[in-house]
Amino acid sequence: MKTVFDLASSGFESTVRLAKSSPETWIPIFRQNQDNIIDVLDEYINTLLKFKGLMLSEGYDKFKQYLTEANDIKRILNK
């Protein structure tokens, strides 16, 4: 199990820290931002399903194109 944590890096550490936070803290945040959170979750789920479909159909050329586009976005955001 330690290997998983070692591979996951600091992003995982932040996620775990949030997960250990009190539900009393998070429920009001989720409630107040419900519509926005649902929109983001829907988009994330749709993207994951698209990636899953590409993997199942061995559409790795298209998958590579999506990853390349994501790298371009990262470059733009880092300016």
MARKOL-540838 format. One line per field, with one value per residue: residue in three letters; x, y negated, z of N, C-alpha, C, O in turn. Coordinates in pm, 1 decimal, padded with zeros to 6 digits. Atoms other than C-alpha are relative to their C-alpha. Layout:
<sites>
aa	ALA,... $
nc1	X,... $
nc2	Y,... $
nc3	Z,... $
cac1	X,... $
cac2	Y,... $
cac3	Z,... $
cc1	X,... $
cc2	Y,... $
cc3	Z,... $
oc1	X,... $
oc2	Y,... $
oc3	Z,... $
</sites>
This chain:
<sites>
aa	MET,LYS,THR,VAL,PHE,ASP,LEU,ALA,SER,SER,GLY,PHE,GLU,SER,THR,VAL,ARG,LEU,ALA,LYS,SER,SER,PRO,GLU,THR,TRP,ILE,PRO,ILE,PHE,ARG,GLN,ASN,GLN,ASP,ASN,ILE,ILE,ASP,VAL,LEU,ASP,GLU,TYR,ILE,ASN,THR,LEU,LEU,LYS,PHE,LYS,GLY,LEU,MET,LEU,SER,GLU,GLY,TYR,ASP,LYS,PHE,LYS,GLN,TYR,LEU,THR,GLU,ALA,ASN,ASP,ILE,LYS,ARG,ILE,LEU,ASN,LYS $
nc1	00081.3,-00088.4,-00039.5,00107.1,-00013.3,-00123.9,00022.2,00109.0,-00056.0,00058.1,00140.8,00076.7,-00007.4,00099.2,00131.7,00019.9,00020.2,00138.7,00089.4,-00000.7,00067.2,00130.0,00119.4,00071.3,-00060.8,00020.5,00140.3,00050.2,-00066.7,00066.0,00138.4,00000.7,-00054.9,00052.6,00017.8,-00131.4,-00069.7,00064.2,-00044.5,-00139.0,00000.3,00052.4,-00104.4,-00107.7,00049.4,00006.8,-00137.0,-00047.7,00068.2,-00059.2,-00130.1,00024.4,00042.7,-00116.7,-00085.9,00065.5,-00001.9,-00139.9,-00012.3,-00109.7,-00038.1,00089.8,-00035.9,-00121.5,00040.6,00058.1,-00106.7,-00077.4,00079.4,-00006.5,-00131.6,00006.2,00074.5,-00090.9,-00098.8,00068.7,00030.2,-00123.6,-00059.9 $
nc2	00119.1,00115.6,00030.1,00079.8,00135.7,00055.6,00030.9,00095.4,00133.7,00095.8,00023.6,-00099.0,00043.1,00106.1,-00062.0,-00074.9,00098.7,00045.5,-00110.7,-00016.3,00115.1,-00024.9,00012.1,00121.9,00106.5,-00017.9,-00006.8,00132.4,00041.2,-00074.5,00046.0,00134.6,-00003.3,-00123.0,00006.7,00006.1,-00127.3,-00100.0,00027.2,-00044.2,-00146.5,-00052.0,00016.1,-00093.0,-00135.5,-00014.2,-00012.1,-00133.8,-00097.6,00014.4,-00065.2,-00144.4,-00046.6,-00001.8,-00112.0,-00125.4,-00014.3,00016.5,00126.8,00069.8,00119.7,00105.4,00022.3,00080.4,00134.5,00065.6,00030.1,00108.7,00120.9,00032.8,00060.3,00135.8,00080.3,00021.1,00098.5,00129.6,00041.1,00029.1,00126.3 $
nc3	00000.0,-00005.0,00137.4,00061.1,-00051.2,00054.3,00140.9,00016.0,-00009.8,-00094.4,00031.9,-00075.4,-00140.1,-00017.6,00007.6,-00124.1,-00105.4,00013.9,-00034.4,-00144.6,-00060.3,-00060.4,00085.5,-00036.7,00078.8,00143.7,00043.7,00040.3,00123.7,00108.1,00011.7,00056.9,00136.5,00060.4,00145.7,00064.5,-00022.1,00086.7,00137.2,00013.4,-00007.6,00127.6,00101.2,-00033.9,00029.0,00146.1,00050.3,-00036.3,00086.2,00134.1,-00005.7,-00013.2,00131.6,00089.0,-00037.9,00036.3,00146.2,00038.3,00072.0,-00066.5,00075.4,-00046.1,-00139.7,00005.0,00041.9,-00118.3,-00094.5,00059.8,-00019.0,-00142.5,-00021.3,00053.9,-00096.4,-00113.3,00042.9,00004.2,-00136.2,-00072.4,00048.2 $
cac1	00000.0,00289.9,00393.9,00056.2,00102.4,00460.6,00347.9,00050.0,00259.0,00155.1,-00175.8,-00298.1,-00180.6,-00396.8,-00694.7,-00650.0,-00623.1,-00954.8,-01112.5,-01011.8,-01185.2,-01504.5,-01831.4,-01977.1,-01736.7,-01804.4,-02181.3,-02266.4,-02008.9,-02160.1,-02512.4,-02434.0,-02250.0,-02465.8,-02550.6,-02191.4,-02054.3,-02307.4,-02214.4,-01845.5,-01913.0,-02121.2,-01840.4,-01580.7,-01791.2,-01852.7,-01479.9,-01397.7,-01659.0,-01512.4,-01164.1,-01298.0,-01470.1,-01152.0,-00955.9,-01213.5,-01215.9,-00836.6,-00875.6,-00535.9,-00468.2,-00772.9,-00676.1,-00330.8,-00496.9,-00701.2,-00390.3,-00200.2,-00485.4,-00479.3,-00106.2,-00176.8,-00430.0,-00175.3,00079.5,-00172.8,-00271.4,00091.2,00159.6 $
cac2	00000.0,-00236.7,-00211.8,-00349.9,-00652.4,-00700.5,-00695.7,-00923.9,-01229.8,-01544.1,-01586.5,-01271.1,-01399.8,-01709.7,-01496.4,-01275.4,-01581.2,-01705.7,-01363.9,-01359.9,-01695.2,-01712.4,-01640.5,-01933.7,-02154.0,-02006.7,-01951.5,-02324.8,-02383.9,-02107.8,-02229.4,-02591.6,-02495.2,-02199.4,-02316.4,-02401.0,-02081.9,-01869.4,-02042.7,-01972.9,-01612.7,-01555.5,-01690.6,-01481.4,-01164.6,-01225.0,-01270.7,-00952.0,-00760.1,-00899.2,-00785.0,-00444.8,-00406.8,-00499.0,-00244.7,00029.3,-00041.7,-00081.7,-00438.1,-00539.2,-00783.7,-00986.5,-00944.2,-01085.8,-01380.7,-01459.8,-01441.3,-01668.1,-01920.7,-01902.4,-01979.5,-02284.1,-02409.9,-02362.5,-02565.9,-02848.3,-02852.2,-02866.1,-03191.6 $
cac3	00000.0,00071.5,-00293.6,-00402.5,-00177.9,-00297.8,-00661.3,-00602.7,-00512.0,-00327.1,-00513.1,-00347.9,-00011.6,-00054.2,-00151.9,00152.6,00375.8,00238.8,00280.0,00646.5,00702.9,00900.6,00713.8,00907.0,00714.6,00372.1,00365.9,00370.8,00096.0,-00119.5,-00046.5,-00133.7,-00454.2,-00555.9,-00908.5,-00997.3,-00844.0,-01031.6,-01358.9,-01300.8,-01197.0,-01511.0,-01728.3,-01547.3,-01571.8,-01943.1,-02002.5,-01812.0,-02012.8,-02336.5,-02231.7,-02128.6,-02465.9,-02650.7,-02452.1,-02507.9,-02881.7,-02885.8,-03012.7,-02882.4,-03167.3,-03062.9,-02696.6,-02780.0,-02953.4,-02639.2,-02421.7,-02661.8,-02648.7,-02268.0,-02274.9,-02492.3,-02238.2,-01959.6,-02158.4,-02209.6,-01841.8,-01728.6,-01918.7 $
cc1	00086.2,00043.2,-00103.8,00012.5,00125.4,-00017.8,-00099.3,00044.7,-00079.9,-00146.9,-00090.1,-00002.6,-00103.9,-00140.8,-00032.5,-00026.2,-00143.6,-00098.0,-00006.9,-00069.7,-00139.0,-00113.8,-00080.1,00055.3,-00044.8,-00145.3,-00055.3,00063.2,-00063.9,-00142.2,-00005.9,00043.2,-00051.1,-00007.3,00134.1,00075.6,-00058.9,00041.8,00142.0,00008.4,-00049.9,00106.1,00113.3,-00040.2,-00005.8,00138.9,00056.8,-00064.0,00054.7,00135.2,-00015.0,-00039.0,00115.0,00092.3,-00061.8,00003.0,00140.7,00020.8,00110.0,00050.5,-00085.6,00031.1,00124.4,-00032.9,-00060.2,00108.3,00087.3,-00073.5,00003.2,00133.9,00003.3,-00071.9,00089.1,00102.5,-00060.9,-00025.2,00124.1,00067.7,-00017.6 $
cc2	-00126.4,-00041.8,-00087.0,-00144.4,-00067.0,-00042.7,-00113.5,-00145.5,-00090.6,-00030.7,00093.7,-00036.5,-00107.1,00056.0,00074.4,-00096.8,-00053.1,00108.3,00021.3,-00115.8,00038.4,-00012.5,-00126.4,-00121.6,00008.1,-00002.3,-00138.1,-00050.8,00069.7,-00050.0,-00135.4,00000.0,00118.2,-00006.5,00000.7,00131.3,00109.1,-00020.3,00051.9,00152.2,00062.3,-00006.8,00099.6,00143.5,00023.5,00016.8,00137.9,00107.8,-00004.3,00071.1,00151.5,00058.6,00007.7,00115.8,00133.2,00024.5,-00013.7,-00123.4,-00086.7,-00120.4,-00118.9,-00036.4,-00090.3,-00143.8,-00077.8,-00040.1,-00114.1,-00132.3,-00044.2,-00064.6,-00142.9,-00093.4,-00032.2,-00108.5,-00139.8,-00052.6,-00040.6,-00129.8,-00109.5 $
cc3	00000.0,-00140.4,-00069.3,00044.8,-00053.2,-00144.9,-00019.6,00011.3,00092.9,-00029.5,00076.6,00147.7,00029.3,-00000.8,00128.2,00115.1,-00004.3,00043.0,00150.5,00072.0,00048.0,-00101.2,00031.7,-00074.5,-00145.4,-00044.7,-00035.2,-00130.3,-00119.2,-00022.8,-00070.8,-00146.9,-00081.3,-00152.2,-00073.0,00014.4,-00088.7,-00145.0,-00023.3,00005.1,-00129.2,-00109.0,00022.8,-00032.9,-00149.9,-00060.9,00031.9,-00087.2,-00142.9,-00003.9,00010.4,-00135.6,-00097.9,00032.6,-00040.6,-00150.6,-00056.8,-00087.5,00058.5,-00077.9,00043.4,00145.3,00005.6,-00038.9,00117.6,00099.5,-00051.3,00017.4,00146.4,00032.8,-00051.5,00096.3,00119.1,-00034.2,00000.4,00140.7,00077.8,-00045.5,00101.1 $
oc1	00048.5,00056.7,-00068.2,00003.6,00123.4,00034.3,-00093.8,-00020.8,-00169.6,-00221.2,-00197.7,-00104.1,-00171.4,-00225.5,-00144.5,-00111.7,-00207.3,-00198.6,-00108.7,-00090.0,-00197.2,-00117.4,-00146.0,-00015.5,-00076.4,-00174.9,-00118.9,-00002.4,-00093.6,-00185.5,-00087.2,-00001.6,00011.6,00041.9,00151.5,00140.4,00015.1,00067.8,00170.2,00082.2,00006.5,00123.9,00164.0,00038.0,00033.7,00157.5,00119.8,00003.3,00066.9,00164.2,00059.1,00012.3,00126.1,00146.5,00008.1,00011.7,00160.3,00100.1,00086.5,00109.2,-00033.8,00028.1,00129.6,00025.4,-00028.6,00104.7,00131.0,-00012.2,00008.9,00139.5,00066.5,-00030.4,00090.4,00132.3,00003.7,-00006.5,00116.0,00173.0,00026.1 $
oc2	-00227.3,-00160.9,-00179.7,-00235.5,-00186.4,-00146.5,-00183.4,-00233.8,-00045.5,-00065.5,00055.3,-00020.5,-00101.8,00013.9,00066.3,-00071.2,-00069.8,00080.0,00067.9,-00111.0,00137.8,-00108.1,-00182.0,-00220.2,-00093.4,-00050.2,-00150.9,-00118.1,00006.0,-00064.9,-00154.9,-00084.1,00158.4,00083.9,00072.1,00176.7,00189.4,00076.9,00114.4,00213.2,00160.8,00088.2,00159.8,00218.4,00130.0,00096.0,00200.7,00202.0,00099.0,00144.8,00226.2,00163.2,00103.5,00180.0,00221.2,00138.5,-00015.4,-00121.8,-00200.9,-00210.7,-00228.9,-00153.7,-00184.4,-00237.9,-00195.2,-00150.3,-00198.2,-00233.6,-00163.7,-00157.5,-00229.3,-00207.8,-00145.1,-00194.2,-00235.2,-00171.3,-00121.5,-00166.1,-00222.3 $
oc3	-00059.6,-00168.4,-00142.1,-00037.6,-00083.0,-00185.7,-00120.9,-00044.2,00164.3,00062.3,00122.7,00215.4,00132.1,00078.1,00178.7,00199.9,00099.7,00107.9,00201.7,00193.3,00004.6,-00178.6,-00056.2,-00095.2,-00207.5,-00154.2,-00139.7,-00209.8,-00220.3,-00137.1,-00161.2,-00224.9,-00179.3,-00219.7,-00171.8,-00079.9,-00145.5,-00215.9,-00125.6,-00072.2,-00176.8,-00185.2,-00071.8,-00091.4,-00197.4,-00153.3,-00053.2,-00128.9,-00208.8,-00098.2,-00053.5,-00175.6,-00174.4,-00057.4,-00090.7,-00196.2,-00178.3,-00181.7,00097.8,-00018.4,00063.0,00182.5,00084.8,00014.8,00136.5,00154.2,00027.2,00051.1,00175.1,00113.3,00009.3,00114.6,00168.2,00048.9,00043.6,00167.6,00170.3,00006.9,00078.2 $
</sites>
